[in-house]
Amino acid sequence: MSTESVAKRLVELCRAGQFEAAQKELYAQDAVSIEPEGAPAGAMGDAKGLDAIFKKGEAFQAGVEEMHGVKVSDAVVAGNWFSLSMMLDVTMKGHGRMEMAEICLYHVKNDKVDREQFFYDMG
């Protein structure tokens, strides 16, 4: 599967809100997930390995009261890298409704995502 094919499939699954399905299908077992510098450590911080990435997703979902919408751009592909923008319209427990916007960067090796990195404003 080419980087472009992985990117298109990831976009398709994310637009459908199927984030864990995307990880199961497209991620390497030793994938890493990187949050912005200064992000709190713990369940929502950096993760190494697919199991840790699943736990990170579960921790995020546990904080969601209601998901109102997801917008995902088409991917921009360059070699083994691709990026996309993502916006979540979500009500978080104890924080109310908010829009979360980020740039997501991915690296593909051996037909699987082996690295994801997120860029967003904190606070």
N, C-alpha and C positions, 0 to 999 in steps of 0.2 A: 504494500500500500504506500503510495507516494505521500510526501508531506502535504501536497495539495488535497489528496483524498482524505487524509486524516483530518485536515483542517475543515473541509466541507462537512464531514461526518460529525465532528465536534460541534460545529455551529448548528447543524440540524438538531442534534440531541439537546443542546443547551436551549435553543429556541423553544423546544417542547418541555423545558423544565426537567429534563431527565439527566441531571448532573452525575449521579452515581452510576447510571447505566453507561454514560460516556466514559467514566473512569474505568469501569470494568472492561469495556470493550477496547478502549484505545490507549490505556496507560500501561507502561512497563511496571513490573513488580518492584523495581528499585527506583521508581520515579521520585522526584523531590518537588515540593511545593514551597514557594518562598513568598513571604509577605513583605511589605515595605519596611525599611529600616525604622526602628522605633516602635514597631507593632508589639503589643504585649506578648510575652511568652505563654506557653500553655496550649490548650486545646485549639486555639485559633491562630497560633503562630506557625512557624516553619514546620514542615513535616517531611520525614524521609521514609520512603517505602509506601506501597499501595495501602497497606492496612492502616498506617498512620494518616494517610490522606482521607481514607474512608471515615476515620474517627473525627478528623477535622470537619468534614462535611456534616457528620451527625451532630457535632457540637453546634455548628452554625444553625442547622435545622431546629435544634432544641430551643434556640432563642427566637425562632420565627413564630409570631402569632398568626399572621396571615400574609400570603404572597399575592400581590395584586397584579403583577405583571413583570415580564422579562423582555428586554430588548437586547439583541446581539447583532453586531454588524457582520458583514461579510469579512472573511479573513484576508489579510494581506500576507502573501507568502514570499519569502526570500531564502532560497536554498533549503536548509533543514529547519528554518525558523518560520513561525507565523505569529501574527498578532491580531487581536480583535478588541473592540470596545464592548463592554457589557454594562447594562443598567438594570438594577433590580428596584422595583417599587414594592416595598415591603413594610409591614408593621412588625416591629421587634418588641418582644415582651419587655415592658418597663421603659421603653424608649419612644414608643409611638411610631407613626408612619413616617417613612423617609425614602428618599431615592439614593441608592448607592451606585456610583458610577466609577468604573475602573478600566484601565487598559490591561489586557491579559496577554502575556508573551509565552509562547510554547516552543520547545525544541523537540524534534522528532529524530529518533535513532532506532535503527532496525524496525521500522514501520510502527513504532509506538512512541507516545509522548513520554519522554524521560525527565522533563523539567517544565514546570509552570511557574511563572512569576507574575505577581500582581502589583500594579501601580495605582494608588488612589490617595486622596487627601484624607488624613485622619483627623477626627474630632468634629 
